[in-house]
Amino acid sequence: MTTTDMSTPAAHLVALLTTQEDRVARLVQLASRQTALIAEQKTDVLLSILEQRQKLIGAFSQAQNEINEFASKINDGTLDVTPDERARIRSLIDGISTRIEQVVARDAEDQDTLTAWQHTTGDKLRQIGAANKARGAYLKPNTSTNRFADAQG
C-alpha cells in the first residue's frame, strides 16, 4: 500500500484503489504468463499461475466490497470529496476497469486455445484407439483347429 494520508475517507479510498490497481497490474502479468504457458503446453506450471491468480482475485474481491461502500457514499453525497480527489478516484477506477477488460479478453482467447487443444487431443486419442482396435483385430490368435476356417469359424 502507498504512504497516502489516511486522514480522510477520500484519501483512504484512493489508497484502496491504488492497491487494487497494483493487484490488477499483477493479474495482467499473470495473464500474459498464462497465455505463454498455454502456447507451450506447460500445464504443470500453468496450475501454479492459476493458483496465484485465484489468490489475487480473492483479495481484489474482498477489497472491492469496501471500495463499493465508499463509492456509494460519494455518489449519494454523504462523503465530501474535493474535485481533485474525485478526478483521482475516477482515473484510478477507469484504469482498473480497462486493465480488467484486458485480462478478461485474454482469458477468453486462452479459453478458445484450450478448447481447440482439447479437441485436437481428443481426436488424437480417438485415432490411437481406432489404430489399437485395428491392430488388435490382426493380432487375434486363431483358436480354431480347422486350418481352413476363417476368423468367424
Rosetta blueprint (number, residue, H / E / L):
1 M L
2 T L
3 T L
4 T L
5 D L
6 M L
7 S L
8 T L
9 P H
10 A H
11 A H
12 H H
13 L H
14 V H
15 A H
16 L H
17 L H
18 T H
19 T H
20 Q H
21 E H
22 D H
23 R H
24 V H
25 A H
26 R H
27 L H
28 V H
29 Q H
30 L H
31 A H
32 S H
33 R H
34 Q H
35 T H
36 A H
37 L H
38 I H
39 A H
40 E H
41 Q L
42 K L
43 T H
44 D H
45 V H
46 L H
47 L H
48 S H
49 I H
50 L H
51 E H
52 Q H
53 R H
54 Q H
55 K H
56 L H
57 I H
58 G H
59 A H
60 F H
61 S H
62 Q H
63 A H
64 Q H
65 N H
66 E H
67 I H
68 N H
69 E H
70 F H
71 A H
72 S H
73 K H
74 I H
75 N H
76 D L
77 G L
78 T L
79 L L
80 D L
81 V L
82 T L
83 P H
84 D H
85 E H
86 R H
87 A H
88 R H
89 I H
90 R H
91 S H
92 L H
93 I H
94 D H
95 G H
96 I H
97 S H
98 T H
99 R H
100 I H
101 E H
102 Q H
103 V H
104 V H
105 A H
106 R H
107 D H
108 A H
109 E H
110 D H
111 Q H
112 D H
113 T H
114 L H
115 T H
116 A H
117 W H
118 Q H
119 H H
120 T H
121 T H
122 G H
123 D H
124 K H
125 L H
126 R H
127 Q H
128 I H
129 G H
130 A H
131 A H
132 N H
133 K H
134 A H
135 R H
136 G H
137 A H
138 Y H
139 L L
140 K L
141 P L
142 N L
143 T L
144 S L
145 T L
146 N L
147 R L
148 F L
149 A L
150 D L
151 A L
152 Q L
153 G L
